Amino acid sequence: MYLESLADEAAVKAAVTEPLLLWARPDFVRDLSRASLLDQAHSRLILAQDIKRLDTMGDVLDKVLKGHAVLLVDGTEAALAVETKGWPSRSLEKPSSEVGVLGPQVAFTESIRYNIALVRLQLNTPDLVIESMSIGRKSRTDVRLLHVDGVARGEIVDEVRRRLLSIDTDVILDMGMIRNLIRDDPFSPFAMDRLTERPDSVAAELNKGRVAVLSNNSPFALVLPAHFSMTFEAAEDQYMNPLTASVIRITRMMAYALSLLGSPVYVAIVTFHFELLPLPVLLNIAATQEGVPFPIGLTAFVTELVMEIVREAGVRLPQQFGPAVSIVGALVLGQAAIQAGFVPPGLVIVITMGTIASFAVPRAEKTISYRLLRFPLLLLGATIGLYGVAFGLLMLIYHFSSLKSVGVPYFTLYTPGEVQRLTTEAIVVPPQLSPVTRPLGRHDRVRRGRSPKPRDPKASGRGGSRR
C-alpha cells in the first residue's frame, strides 16, 4: 500500500510490483512456508534503494505518510517499507533573497534530499555528520542537523540537538517556525541566527565550526550560532578582492548607521541642537519648514510610517506591480506632501536616504527588525534631543550584550582579547594573513591551505549517523 500523491508509481512498479510478480510463479513458491514469506520477499526486492522492516502499525503509517510503499504479507507479524518517494519538487533556481554577482548561482529547494546533496557538493568530506530526526506530532517533518566532526564544538552541537529534540508542537511548516522554537530570547525582536538559501554559505559556515539545520519543505537553512558582525557579511565577500570587499563591507556598516540614525539625529538637531548647523544650512531649513502645520517630530514619525507602509505594499503585491507601486507611490506621495506644505523637503530627503540605505544590508531577515528601531529612537530624539538618541543607543547595546545564540553571546567578538578576530570581521583579510584557527572551532588549525596529518578513517569518537 502507498499514497499516490507521495509515492512514485513508476518506482513502485519497478522496485516492488514487478519483482513480486516474477517471484510469485508457482515454481518459486512451491516449497516455501508462510513464516518465511516475508524474509523471502525481502531478499527478492533487490532493486529497491532502501528496505526497512516494520514491527508496529505506527511505523507503517509513518512510512506510508512519508511516501514509502509498505508490503504486508498475510500471516506475518511484520511489514516491509520500500523507499519510493516521488512527490513533485521545484527545480534548482538562483537565490532570490541573497542575490550575488560572484559565486555559485544555485539555491536550496523544498526537498531536503536535494539540499543535502547541494551541501555535499560544496563540502565533500567524510567528516560531515548528518543527524536525522522528525519534529511535529502531526506533520512529522524531516529535519537534519549538519556539522563537521572535529571542527564544530561538541557543546554547541549538543545544545542545538537538545533544543531540536525538545520541540513539542503539532505542525512544522518552515524553518522559521523551528527558529522561533529554539531561540534563546523569544521576546527579543532581533534574529539571533542566520537564515540562508545558499549552499556555499552553509558550507563556509560549517567549515568555521558552526552547525546547520535543514528542514523538509523549506528552501532555507538555519545556521547557528550567530554574532552581530554577520549582519554586514555577504556571501560573495569571500569571492572578491580583499580590498574591494573590505571597502564594500565598511560601506554597508555606514549605510546601516545612516538608516538607523538618519531621521532621529536630524529631528534632534533641528529641534534642540540647531546651533550645531552652519548658518546657511540653518536658514535654508528654517525657510523650508515655514508653513508646516505640525511639529517636526510628529511629521517625521508619520512620514517614516508611510514609507514602511509603501514598502510593505510593494513586497505583498504581485511581482509585476510591486516595484512600480512602491517607487511611484513614494515619489507621488513625497512630492504631493511637499507641495501641500505638510512635510519639509529636508526631512523627505533624510528619510528617503535612510530607506535606501537600509537596502544595503544583505541580511533581509534582520533588516526588518533593525529598521523598526528608528521609531523609538525618533521619539527619543524628538523629546530629549541627542541625549535621548544616545540613551537609546546605550539601551540597545545593553540589550545586544545580554543576547545569546544557542548559549554563545551575541557580542562574543566584542570582548577583551578578541581584537584580532573583530578586525577580520570588520574587514576582509587576505587568506595569507587570516587567523589560523576558526572562530568557533579553535582547536582545529587547518587553514591557509595547510594539509592535516593523515588520520585513521576507522578512528572512534565520531557521533551521529552519516549519510
Stockholm file with secondary structure:
# STOCKHOLM 1.0

chainA/1-467         MYLESLADEAAVKAAVTEPLLLWARPDFVRDLSRASLLDQAHSRLILAQDIKRLDTMGDVLDKVLKGHAVLLVDGTEAALAVETKGWPSRSLEKPSSEVGVLGPQVAFTESIRYNIALVRLQLNTPDLVIESMSIGRKSRTDVRLLHVDGVARGEIVDEVRRRLLSIDTDVILDMGMIRNLIRDDPFSPFAMDRLTERPDSVAAELNKGRVAVLSNNSPFALVLPAHFSMTFEAAEDQYMNPLTASVIRITRMMAYALSLLGSPVYVAIVTFHFELLPLPVLLNIAATQEGVPFPIGLTAFVTELVMEIVREAGVRLPQQFGPAVSIVGALVLGQAAIQAGFVPPGLVIVITMGTIASFAVPRAEKTISYRLLRFPLLLLGATIGLYGVAFGLLMLIYHFSSLKSVGVPYFTLYTPGEVQRLTTEAIVVPPQLSPVTRPLGRHDRVRRGRSPKPRDPKASGRGGSRR
#=GR chainA/1-467 SS CCCTTTBCHHHHIIIIIHHHHHHTSHHHHTTCCGGGHHHHHHHHCTTCSCEEEECSHHHHHHHHHTTCEEEECTTCSCEEEECCBCCCCCCCCCCSSSCCSSSCCCCCCSCHHHHHHHHHHHSCCTTEEEEEEEECTTTCEEEEEEEETTTSCHHHHHHHHHHHHTCCCSCCCSHHHHHHHHCSCTTCSSCSSEEECCHHHHHHHHHTTCEEEEETTCSCEEEESCCGGGGGCCGGGGGSCHHHHHHHHHHHHHHHHHHHHHHHHHHHHHHTCGGGSCHHHHHHHHHHHTTCCSCHHHHHHHHHHHHHHHHHHHHHSCTTTHHHHHHHHHHHHHHHHHHHTSSCHHHHHHHHHHHHHHTTSSCHHHHHHHHTTHHHHHHHHHHTTHHHHHHHHHHHHHHHHHCEETTEETTGGGSTTCHHHHHHHHSCCCGGGSCSSCSSCTTCCCCTTCCCCCCCTTCSCCCSCCC
#=GC SS_cons         CCCTTTBCHHHHIIIIIHHHHHHTSHHHHTTCCGGGHHHHHHHHCTTCSCEEEECSHHHHHHHHHTTCEEEECTTCSCEEEECCBCCCCCCCCCCSSSCCSSSCCCCCCSCHHHHHHHHHHHSCCTTEEEEEEEECTTTCEEEEEEEETTTSCHHHHHHHHHHHHTCCCSCCCSHHHHHHHHCSCTTCSSCSSEEECCHHHHHHHHHTTCEEEEETTCSCEEEESCCGGGGGCCGGGGGSCHHHHHHHHHHHHHHHHHHHHHHHHHHHHHHTCGGGSCHHHHHHHHHHHTTCCSCHHHHHHHHHHHHHHHHHHHHHSCTTTHHHHHHHHHHHHHHHHHHHTSSCHHHHHHHHHHHHHHTTSSCHHHHHHHHTTHHHHHHHHHHTTHHHHHHHHHHHHHHHHHCEETTEETTGGGSTTCHHHHHHHHSCCCGGGSCSSCSSCTTCCCCTTCCCCCCCTTCSCCCSCCC
//
